[in-house]
């Protein structure tokens, strides 16, 4: 037994400590991959999070970021990868690092094979709101896989070649950023779920780890072969720079002409309601609570609004002194940080998104308190539904009172949800924007926590409000 242990910890042979650590890593990562695949196939909580993350990133989309992520995602496109692999192989040949070439192409072929069979086995459909059309199955992400396989193997070659430790560290983190950026681009463009990207990362890591292990095993203890240089080092450097520039030009040329078919957002068919709205919601199992990222219930809905259209809804709240919250952007985040630091007001400060029926709120309205700063605000989040009644569109909402900044990115809410519901109703009534209002017992009284662990309580009642035209 101790002899086996001693052999396993021997650093002087490949089948000792190196293979032991590689084996432990391989088994652990393989278990991760099977765990993710099982969750996807059995629709565990990771799938609930997938849908809401996809909807959340749709909420944050803007034309400028879409362009940036288009350029990033092309780094994982097979045309770019094949071209880069050919250039890399040529450079390795010139610099007499030829032992890496075969294993680089073995890794890429394994990537294609395992990605094909992974998609075929899981058979998962793509997200519903992509920026552009992808025709293959979703799990695992091919871009995430090849990012780890190709750029990971490049990092391995460079780290093995570099002498200085700081250069090795810089290469590792530089490639890591590229890999993460490619995965993020797939999520932002709406062509993959989070678990697709995670599955792609893990499967890609298994491939590159196996190929690196095979290469290390074959090279262990070998004396480096002495090559006769057919050209000077200076000429090799010039040729290497030329090949790298040609590869960059290939990428730029492909990126400028790449124009995939864009997807036009589709809307759910309108549901015309006859009779009581509450009865309709109960009979059709429409969610009565807002949700966390993983689908767990939060606050119960506090409002059902009937409004002619989005403009009418917005105008009613603005007439009552409410401000429509800005979308989250770099500019708005910078502005809210400055306002919080200086304890100033920011009437249109962005709000932390919330979920209902897997969707992010369509509107956020806010109103200052007597403190008149960004730390404290009255909030209402509103979702537009596909329901209509008597020519009015139906909206649902939740209200809360922010009482302090929390974690620098969100707010702590007052636990008394009901008082805030009264405030919203009274502010609309005072502005004469309500045509009709009634209160009903919507759910049982609730004592719970929201997604950032703030406690709240409510009697479970709800206001059905018809806004004036």
Secondary structure, DSSP 4 states (H G I P E B T S, - for coil): -HHHHHHHT-TTSIIIIIHHHHHHHHHHHHHHHHHHHHHHHTT-HHHHHHHHHHHHHHHT--HHHHHHHHHHHGGGSHHHHHHHHHHHHHHHHHTT-THHHHHHHHHHHHHHHHHHHHHHHH-PPPPSS-SB---S--SS-HHHHHIIIIIHHHHHHHHHH--SHHHHHHHHHHHHHHHHHHHHHHHHTTSS-HHHHHHHHHHHHHHHHHHHHHHHHHHTTPPPPP---SS-HHHHHHHHHHHHHHHHHHHHHHHHH--PPBPPPP-PPPEE--S-HHHHHHHTT---EEE-TTS-EEEEP-EEEEESSHHHHHHHHHHTT-EEPPPP-HHHHHHHHHHHHHT---TT------EETTEEPSEEEEEE-TT-STTSEEEEEEEEEEEEETTEEEEEEEEEEEEEEETTTEEEEPSBHHHHHHHHHHHHHHTT-EEEEEEEE-S--EEEE-TT--EEEE--EEEEEEEP-
